[in-house]
Amino acid sequence: MCGFIGYFSNSPAEYDRELVLDKMGEAIAHRGPDSKGSFLDGKAALGFRRLSIIDLEGGDQPIHSACGRYVIIFNGEIYNYRELREGLIKDFGCTFATNSDTETILQTYLKYGKETASRLRGMFAFVIYDKENHSFYGARDYFGIKPFYYAHMNDTFLFGSEIKGFLPHPAFEKKVNPEALKMYLEFQYSPLGETMFKNVFKLTPGCYFTYENGVFTETPYFEATLDPVKRSFDEAVKLIDDAVLSSVEYHQIADVEVGSFLSGGVDSSYVASTVRPMKTYSVGFKIEGFDETSLAEDLCKTLGMPNKKKEITPDEFFAALPHVQYHSDEPHANLSAVPLYYLSELAAKDVKVVLSGEGADEFFGGYDWYIQSDASRLYKKLPQSFRTAMAKLFGKFPVSHIKHFFKSNAQRVEDTYIGQAFIMKDADADKITADAYKSSLTYKDVTAPYYEKVKNCDDLTKKMYLDMHLWLPYDILLKADKMTMAHSLEARVPYLDKEVWAVARTLLSEQKMKGRHTKRAFRKAALSHIPLDWANRKKAGFMVPFRVWIRDEKFAAPIREAFSSDAAAEFFNRDLLLSMLDEHVKGEKNNARVIYTVYSFLLWHQEYFVKR
């Protein structure tokens, strides 16, 4: 795990190119504190920061091809690099100067060109520069585990692992993207291809790019298509378990010790139980209902694994918020980023690599918001016109469970579901933003292209498909990468493996969910390794008592100050923000999620537009 940064320009530089590259590298030094490297010619500059995991002695980057024409910088891990290497030696007589997965990518490119990304198994973002043609080829992994950002400003092509690395470059123009603000307020993260920084973009997961003669072209090499296969439940369980065990084995390839994150749920428990690592880590809060550390500790005692845990205080939570927003690059309002920040800090004291459980819910149907009652499922088989008429009829009645049933089941999933964190609707976002940041863009504009690809599928599949393409890469995996790398820690996610996906894509809906039972086949597979209580435990995640804390004036005060600021006036309706905060503090309404979302944005703005 590492970080890279770079730029390319045909124009003569009026600045010290090497000094600028070094400053860009310093901005992402937390991603790789072990060593640094660089390459510059008359047009390109490539910088690298290394966290040494594989080939500790020989894996420094950039790595050059034997012919001297190509140079690569790479962030991630390729788990099938040994097989690829053996194939290159056998089929083409290739020779290798290092034992690194980085050189394997480069040599694969020399033989297979643009097919390279599709041959890799792992998490990755990389750039290969052709010194002769002054062109680039690069790619991002299948599911978006590793980040890749790029921008084209003032005749300069900028690219790297983190946006903060662009800031020291003289060509970089720092502006807030008005279109992104509204969508952030609705999704709690930025779901657009263009980031919260105007004219800075994310490379789409599962895509490679080329950059030549000033033209950037993005091309998909992977699409998460579904292909359900009729097989017995037990057959599905065995296929899942075989795939998970194989993936976990691959994800332990390292020349350093590998630890594991551990919560009280099935996902991380399944992984940890198959590895039995000598180091596991857990965090929680000292408040009833918000602490899973005791569950993790109990599992470790049962399976004979050591466990370190930390209980986060309210003061620690609020102290970390500016750091969380800075390391996230874009404003990010998932409360669980803060406990993950501290969990990473805890683990990084002992190890460089940890295994984690991200991706199981999106692949195998694990979220509670996927659950649909039997009554709703049957009712939705009736014509849409009938359900719409019934909703209008009961809309005239007082609030009741019956009214809610008819209203909620009158709409299509496509009209109501954007993921777990639906912070506010379009009208509410327009109401809360200042005039200069209002937008005609709606959440349906963002979700519609994904729903179109699964328009003939059931509601469960539609929700899971959307989450795989939005919630997973732009919230869950962004959070996992940025919070771990803030502490120079590599997080590996065995469920997000292309061979595990090869099984998941063939599962029937009833093998994922039935009634209120989520991840059915996955949980059964986990039972071979962990106790029944853990296999059946309800999804919890990092539960954060933010709504409780901010009813204390000690913690409400800094939020009130932020909501009263000039920055708040630039982006939002300050009076409405302060009114919502007062309502919450008095206990009149629970506005915690909106408050946290806006406060996170203002902290992000403070970090990037005031402090820097």
C-alpha positions in Angstrom: 0.0 0.0 0.0 1.4 3.3 -1.0 0.5 6.6 -2.6 1.5 8.3 -5.8 1.2 11.7 -7.4 2.2 13.2 -10.7 1.6 15.7 -13.5 2.3 16.2 -17.2 2.6 19.4 -19.2 3.7 20.3 -22.7 4.3 23.9 -21.6 7.7 25.1 -20.3 7.7 25.2 -16.6 8.1 28.6 -14.8 8.6 26.8 -11.5 11.0 24.3 -10.0 9.4 21.1 -11.2 11.3 18.8 -8.9 10.5 21.0 -5.9 6.8 21.1 -6.8 6.7 17.3 -7.1 8.4 16.9 -3.8 5.8 19.2 -2.1 3.0 17.2 -3.8 4.5 14.0 -2.4 4.8 15.5 1.1 1.0 16.1 1.1 0.4 12.4 0.8 3.5 11.2 2.8 1.2 9.5 5.3 0.3 6.9 2.6 4.0 5.8 2.5 6.4 6.9 5.1 9.0 4.1 4.4 10.6 5.6 1.3 10.1 7.9 -1.6 11.0 8.0 -5.2 10.5 10.2 -8.3 10.9 10.4 -12.0 11.1 13.6 -14.2 11.7 14.2 -17.8 11.0 17.3 -19.8 7.2 16.9 -19.6 6.2 14.3 -16.9 6.8 14.2 -13.2 6.0 11.1 -11.2 6.2 10.9 -7.4 5.9 7.9 -5.1 5.6 7.3 -1.3 6.1 3.7 -0.1 4.6 1.6 2.7 6.8 -1.5 2.4 4.7 -4.7 2.3 6.0 -7.0 -0.4 9.6 -7.3 -1.5 10.9 -5.0 1.2 14.3 -4.7 -0.2 13.6 -4.5 -4.0 10.2 -3.0 -4.5 11.0 0.7 -4.5 9.2 2.8 -7.1 9.1 4.1 -9.7 10.1 1.0 -11.6 11.4 1.2 -15.1 11.2 -1.4 -17.9 14.4 -3.1 -19.0 14.2 -1.3 -22.3 14.0 2.0 -20.4 10.9 3.3 -22.3 8.3 2.7 -19.6 8.0 3.7 -16.0 5.3 2.7 -13.5 3.9 4.0 -10.1 1.4 1.8 -8.3 -0.8 1.8 -5.2 -2.2 -1.4 -3.9 -1.6 -5.2 -3.9 -1.8 -7.7 -6.7 -2.6 -11.1 -5.1 -2.0 -13.2 -8.3 1.3 -11.6 -9.2 3.2 -14.8 -8.7 1.0 -16.7 -11.2 1.2 -13.8 -13.6 5.0 -13.7 -13.2 5.3 -17.5 -13.8 3.2 -17.1 -16.9 5.3 -14.3 -18.3 8.5 -16.3 -17.7 7.0 -19.4 -19.3 5.2 -17.9 -22.3 7.6 -15.0 -23.2 10.9 -15.7 -21.4 10.6 -12.6 -19.3 13.3 -11.8 -16.7 12.6 -9.8 -13.6 14.8 -7.4 -11.7 12.7 -7.5 -8.5 10.2 -9.8 -6.7 7.6 -7.1 -6.6 4.0 -7.1 -7.8 4.7 -3.6 -9.3 7.2 -4.9 -11.8 4.7 -7.7 -12.7 2.1 -5.2 -13.7 4.6 -3.4 -15.9 5.8 -6.6 -17.6 2.2 -7.7 -18.1 1.5 -4.3 -19.8 4.5 -4.8 -22.2 2.9 -8.1 -23.3 -0.8 -7.5 -23.1 -1.2 -3.7 -23.3 -4.7 -2.4 -22.4 -5.8 -5.9 -21.3 -3.5 -5.6 -18.3 -6.1 -4.4 -15.8 -8.5 -7.3 -16.5 -5.7 -9.8 -15.8 -5.0 -8.5 -12.2 -6.5 -9.9 -9.0 -6.3 -7.4 -6.2 -6.8 -3.8 -5.3 -5.0 -1.3 -7.4 -4.5 2.1 -9.0 -1.5 2.6 -11.2 0.0 4.8 -14.0 2.4 3.6 -16.7 4.2 6.4 -18.6 5.6 5.9 -22.1 8.6 8.2 -22.2 8.9 8.0 -26.0 5.3 8.9 -26.9 4.7 10.9 -23.8 1.4 9.0 -23.1 -0.1 7.3 -20.2 -2.0 4.1 -19.4 -3.5 3.5 -16.0 -6.4 1.7 -14.2 -8.4 1.5 -11.0 -9.5 -1.9 -9.5 -12.8 -3.6 -10.1 -14.7 -2.3 -7.1 -13.0 1.0 -6.2 -10.9 -0.2 -3.3 -8.0 2.1 -4.2 -8.6 5.8 -5.1 -7.5 7.6 -8.3 -8.1 11.3 -8.9 -7.3 13.4 -12.0 -7.6 16.9 -13.3 -6.7 18.9 -16.4 -6.0 22.5 -15.5 -4.0 25.2 -17.2 -2.4 22.8 -19.8 -1.4 20.5 -17.0 -2.7 16.9 -16.4 -2.6 16.1 -12.6 -3.2 12.7 -11.2 -2.8 10.9 -7.9 -4.0 8.9 -4.9 -5.4 11.9 -3.0 -6.6 15.3 -4.1 -4.6 17.1 -1.4 -1.5 16.2 -3.4 -2.7 18.5 -6.2 -2.8 21.6 -4.0 0.9 22.5 -4.1 1.0 22.6 -7.9 0.9 26.1 -9.4 -1.6 25.0 -12.1 -4.2 23.8 -9.6 -7.3 25.9 -9.2 -9.1 25.3 -6.0 -12.9 25.8 -6.2 -16.0 24.3 -4.7 -18.2 22.4 -7.1 -21.7 23.8 -6.8 -23.3 20.7 -8.4 -21.6 18.4 -5.9 -22.8 20.2 -2.8 -26.5 19.4 -3.3 -25.9 15.7 -4.0 -23.5 15.5 -1.0 -26.3 16.8 1.3 -28.6 14.1 0.0 -26.2 11.1 -0.1 -23.8 12.1 2.8 -20.9 11.6 0.3 -20.1 12.9 -3.2 -21.7 10.4 -5.7 -20.7 12.3 -8.8 -17.7 11.6 -11.1 -16.7 15.2 -10.6 -15.6 15.7 -7.0 -16.4 18.5 -4.5 -13.4 20.2 -6.0 -14.4 21.7 -9.3 -12.8 20.1 -12.4 -11.3 17.3 -10.3 -12.6 13.8 -11.2 -12.5 10.2 -9.9 -11.5 7.4 -12.3 -14.5 5.1 -12.3 -13.9 1.7 -10.6 -13.4 -1.1 -13.2 -12.0 1.3 -15.8 -8.7 2.0 -17.4 -7.6 5.3 -18.9 -5.3 6.6 -21.6 -3.9 10.1 -21.8 -2.3 11.1 -25.1 -2.0 14.4 -26.9 -4.1 16.2 -24.2 -7.0 13.7 -24.5 -8.1 11.7 -21.5 -10.2 8.5 -22.4 -11.8 6.3 -19.8 -12.8 2.7 -20.9 -14.5 0.0 -18.8 -12.7 -3.3 -18.5 -15.1 -4.8 -16.0 -18.9 -4.6 -15.5 -20.6 -6.1 -12.5 -23.2 -8.2 -14.4 -25.4 -10.7 -12.7 -26.0 -14.3 -13.8 -28.2 -16.2 -11.3 -27.8 -20.0 -11.4 -30.3 -22.5 -10.1 -28.5 -24.6 -7.6 -29.4 -25.9 -4.1 -28.9 -23.7 -1.0 -26.2 -26.0 0.3 -24.3 -25.9 -3.0 -24.4 -22.1 -2.8 -23.1 -22.2 0.8 -20.1 -24.4 -0.2 -19.2 -22.2 -3.2 -19.2 -19.1 -0.9 -17.1 -20.8 1.7 -14.5 -22.1 -0.8 -14.3 -18.6 -2.5 -13.9 -16.8 0.8 -11.3 -19.2 2.2 -9.3 -18.9 -1.1 -9.5 -15.1 -1.1 -8.5 -14.8 2.6 -5.4 -17.0 1.8 -4.4 -14.7 -1.1 -5.0 -11.6 1.0 -2.4 -12.8 3.5 0.4 -12.6 1.0 2.9 -10.2 2.6 6.4 -9.9 3.9 5.1 -8.3 7.1 2.7 -9.4 9.8 -1.1 -9.2 9.0 -3.6 -8.3 11.7 -7.4 -8.1 11.6 -10.1 -5.6 12.4 -12.9 -7.3 14.5 -16.4 -6.1 15.4 -19.2 -8.1 16.9 -20.7 -8.9 13.5 -20.4 -11.9 11.1 -18.3 -10.2 8.3 -15.1 -9.4 10.2 -15.6 -12.5 12.5 -15.7 -14.8 9.5 -12.5 -13.4 8.1 -10.6 -13.4 11.4 -11.8 -16.9 12.3 -10.3 -18.3 9.1 -6.9 -16.6 9.8 -6.7 -16.7 13.6 -4.3 -13.7 13.6 -2.2 -13.0 16.6 -3.4 -9.4 16.6 -7.1 -8.2 16.3 -8.4 -4.7 17.0 -11.8 -3.3 18.1 -13.3 0.1 19.1 -16.5 1.2 20.7 -18.1 3.9 22.9 -18.7 4.1 26.6 -22.4 4.3 26.3 -25.0 1.5 26.3 -26.0 0.3 22.9 -23.0 1.7 21.1 -20.2 -0.7 22.1 -19.4 -3.9 20.3 -15.9 -4.4 21.8 -17.2 -6.9 24.4 -18.6 -9.1 21.6 -15.3 -9.0 19.8 -13.5 -9.8 23.0 -15.8 -12.8 23.7 -15.2 -14.2 20.2 -11.4 -13.9 20.6 -11.6 -15.8 23.9 -13.7 -18.5 22.2 -11.3 -18.8 19.2 -8.1 -18.2 21.1 -7.2 -14.9 19.5 -5.6 -11.9 21.2 -7.6 -8.6 21.0 -6.8 -5.0 21.6 -9.7 -2.5 22.0 -10.3 1.1 22.6 -13.3 3.0 23.9 -13.7 6.4 22.3 -14.7 9.3 24.5 -16.9 12.2 23.2 -14.0 14.6 23.5 -11.9 12.3 21.3 -14.7 12.0 18.8 -15.0 15.7 18.3 -11.3 16.3 18.3 -10.9 13.9 15.4 -13.5 15.5 13.1 -11.2 18.1 11.4 -8.6 15.3 10.7 -11.2 13.0 9.3 -12.5 15.6 6.9 -8.9 16.5 5.8 -7.9 12.9 5.1 -11.2 12.2 3.3 -10.3 14.7 0.6 -14.0 15.4 -0.1 -16.6 16.1 2.7 -17.8 12.9 4.1 -20.6 12.6 6.6 -20.5 8.9 7.5 -20.3 9.0 11.3 -18.4 5.7 11.4 -15.4 7.3 9.8 -14.4 8.5 13.2 -14.3 5.2 15.0 -12.5 3.8 12.0 -9.9 6.6 12.3 -9.2 5.5 15.9 -9.3 1.8 15.1 -6.7 2.4 12.4 -4.5 4.4 14.8 -4.7 1.5 17.3 -3.8 -1.2 14.8 -1.0 0.9 13.2 1.0 0.8 16.5 1.6 -2.9 15.9 1.1 -3.8 12.2 1.2 -2.5 8.7 -1.6 -4.6 7.3 -5.0 -5.6 8.5 -7.9 -7.6 7.1 -11.4 -6.1 7.1 -14.9 -7.1 6.2 -16.1 -4.5 3.7 -18.1 -5.7 0.8 -20.0 -8.7 2.2 -23.3 -6.8 2.6 -23.2 -5.5 -1.0 -22.3 -8.9 -2.5 -24.5 -11.2 -0.3 -27.5 -9.0 0.8 -26.7 -8.0 4.3 -28.3 -4.6 5.0 -31.5 -4.3 6.9 -32.7 -1.7 4.4 -33.0 -4.6 1.9 -35.6 -6.2 4.0 -39.2 -6.2 2.7 -42.1 -7.6 4.5 -44.1 -10.5 3.0 -47.2 -8.2 2.9 -45.2 -5.6 0.9 -43.8 -8.1 -1.4 -47.2 -9.6 -2.3 -48.8 -6.1 -2.5 -46.2 -4.9 -5.0 -47.3 -7.6 -7.4 -50.5 -5.6 -7.9 -50.5 -3.0 -10.8 -48.7 0.3 -10.2 -51.9 2.2 -11.1 -53.9 0.5 -8.3 -51.2 1.1 -5.7 -51.0 4.7 -6.7 -54.7 5.1 -6.3 -54.7 3.5 -2.9 -52.0 5.8 -1.7 -54.0 8.8 -2.8 -57.1 7.4 -1.1 -55.4 6.7 2.3 -53.4 10.0 2.0 -56.5 11.7 3.2 -56.6 9.7 6.4 -54.8 10.5 9.7 -51.3 9.1 10.2 -51.3 5.4 10.9 -49.5 2.2 10.1 -52.0 1.4 7.4 -51.6 4.8 5.7 -47.8 4.4 5.8 -48.1 0.9 4.3 -50.1 2.1 1.2 -48.0 5.2 0.8 -44.6 3.5 1.0 -45.6 0.6 -1.3 -47.1 2.9 -4.0 -43.7 4.0 -5.2 -41.0 2.1 -7.1 -37.6 1.4 -5.6 -36.1 3.6 -8.3 -38.1 6.6 -7.0 -37.3 6.1 -3.3 -34.0 4.3 -2.7 -30.6 6.0 -3.0 -28.8 3.9 -0.4 -28.6 3.7 3.4 -27.9 7.4 3.9 -30.8 9.4 2.4 -30.1 12.5 4.4 -32.6 14.8 2.8 -34.7 15.1 -0.4 -34.2 17.4 -3.3 -36.6 20.1 -2.0 -35.0 20.0 1.5 -31.5 20.4 -0.1 -32.7 23.3 -2.2 -34.2 24.9 0.9 -31.0 24.6 3.0 -28.5 25.8 0.4 -27.7 29.4 -0.5 -28.9 30.6 -3.9 -25.5 30.3 -5.6 -25.3 26.6 -4.7 -28.8 25.5 -5.6 -29.0 23.0 -8.5 -31.5 21.5 -10.8 -29.7 18.2 -10.4 -31.8 15.5 -8.6 -30.9 12.3 -6.9 -32.8 10.4 -9.6 -30.4 11.9 -12.1 -27.6 10.1 -10.3 -29.3 6.8 -9.6 -31.2 6.4 -12.9 -28.3 5.1 -15.1 -27.7 2.3 -12.6 -31.3 1.3 -12.2 -31.6 1.2 -16.0 -29.1 -1.7 -16.1 -31.2 -3.8 -13.8 -34.7 -2.6 -14.7 -36.0 -6.1 -15.1 -34.7 -7.4 -11.8 -36.4 -7.7 -8.4 -36.2 -4.9 -5.8 -33.5 -6.6 -3.8 -31.2 -6.9 -6.8 -31.9 -3.2 -7.7 -30.9 -2.0 -4.3 -27.8 -4.2 -4.1 -26.7 -3.1 -7.6 -27.0 0.6 -6.8 -25.1 0.1 -3.5 -22.3 -1.7 -5.3 -21.8 1.3 -7.6 -22.4 4.2 -5.3 -22.5 3.5 -1.6 -19.6 0.9 -1.7 -16.9 2.8 -3.7 -17.8 6.4 -2.7 -18.6 6.0 0.9 -17.5 2.7 2.4 -14.3 2.1 0.5 -13.3 5.8 0.5 -13.7 5.8 4.2 -11.7 2.6 4.6 -8.8 3.7 2.4 -8.5 7.3 3.8 -8.9 6.5 7.5 -6.4 3.6 7.4 -3.9 5.4 5.2 -4.1 8.4 7.5 -2.1 6.2 9.9 0.1 4.5 7.3 -2.0 1.3 7.6 -3.0 -1.0 4.7 -6.5 -2.4 4.8 -7.2 -5.5 2.8 -10.8 -6.6 2.0 -11.0 -10.3 1.1 -14.7 -10.2 0.2 -14.0 -7.6 -2.6 -12.2 -10.1 -4.7 -13.1 -10.8 -8.3 -13.2 -14.6 -7.6 -15.6 -14.0 -4.7 -17.7 -11.9 -7.0 -17.7 -14.7 -9.5 -19.7 -16.7 -7.0 -21.8 -13.8 -5.6 -23.1 -12.8 -9.0 -24.6 -16.3 -9.5 -26.7 -16.4 -6.3 -30.4 -16.4 -6.4 -32.2 -13.6 -4.5 -33.7 -16.1 -2.0 -30.2 -17.4 -1.2 -29.3 -13.8 -0.2 -32.4 -12.9 1.7 -35.7 -14.5 2.7 -38.2 -12.8 5.0 -36.1 -10.9 7.5 -33.1 -13.1 7.2 -30.2 -11.3 5.5 -27.1 -12.9 3.9 -28.7 -16.3 4.3 -26.1 -18.4 2.4 -23.2 -16.3 3.5 -24.2 -16.7 7.2 -24.5 -20.5 6.7 -21.0 -20.6 5.2 -19.6 -18.6 8.1 -21.1 -21.2 10.6 -18.3 -23.6 9.6 -15.9 -21.2 11.3 -17.7 -19.2 14.0 -20.3 -19.8 16.7 -24.0 -19.6 15.8 -24.5 -16.3 17.8 -21.9 -14.5 15.7 -23.1 -16.0 12.4 -26.7 -14.8 13.0 -25.9 -11.5 14.6 -27.8 -8.5 13.2 -25.8 -6.0 11.2 -24.8 -3.1 13.4 -21.7 -1.3 12.0 -20.1 1.5 14.0 -22.9 2.9 16.1 -22.1 6.5 17.1 -24.0 8.4 19.8 -23.6 11.8 18.1 -27.3 12.6 18.5 -27.0 12.1 22.2 -23.8 14.1 22.6 -24.9 17.3 20.8 -27.7 17.8 23.3 -24.9 18.8 25.6 -24.0 22.5 25.1 -20.3 21.6 25.4 -20.6 19.8 22.0 -23.4 21.9 20.5 -21.4 25.1 20.9 -18.7 24.6 18.2 -21.4 23.5 15.8 -23.4 26.6 16.6 -20.3 28.7 16.0 -19.7 26.9 12.6 -23.4 27.4 11.6 -23.1 31.2 12.4 -19.9 31.6 10.4 -19.4 33.5 7.1 -18.7 30.2 5.4 -22.1 28.9 6.5 -23.7 32.1 5.0 -21.9 31.5 1.7 -23.2 27.9 1.3 -26.3 27.6 3.4 -29.4 29.3 4.9 -27.8 30.1 8.3 -31.1 30.8 10.1 -32.5 27.4 9.1 -29.3 25.6 10.2 -29.4 27.4 13.6 -33.1 26.6 14.0 -32.5 22.9 13.3 -29.7 22.8 15.8 -31.9 24.5 18.5 -34.7 22.0 17.8 -32.4 19.1 18.3 -30.7 20.5 21.5 -34.1 21.0 23.0 -35.2 17.5 22.2 -38.0 18.7 19.9 -36.7 16.8 16.8 -33.9 14.5 15.9 -31.9 16.5 13.3 -28.6 14.8 14.1 -27.9 13.4 10.6 -28.5 16.8 8.8 -26.5 18.6 11.5 -23.6 16.3 11.1 -23.7 16.4 7.3 -23.6 20.2 7.2 -21.0 20.4 10.0 -18.8 18.0 8.2 -18.9 20.1 5.0 -18.0 23.2 7.0 -15.1 21.5 8.7 -13.9 20.2 5.3 -14.1 23.8 3.9 -12.2 25.1 6.9 -9.4 22.5 6.3 -9.0 23.1 2.5 -10.1 26.7 1.9 -9.2 28.5 5.1 -6.3 26.6 6.8 -4.6 25.7 3.4 
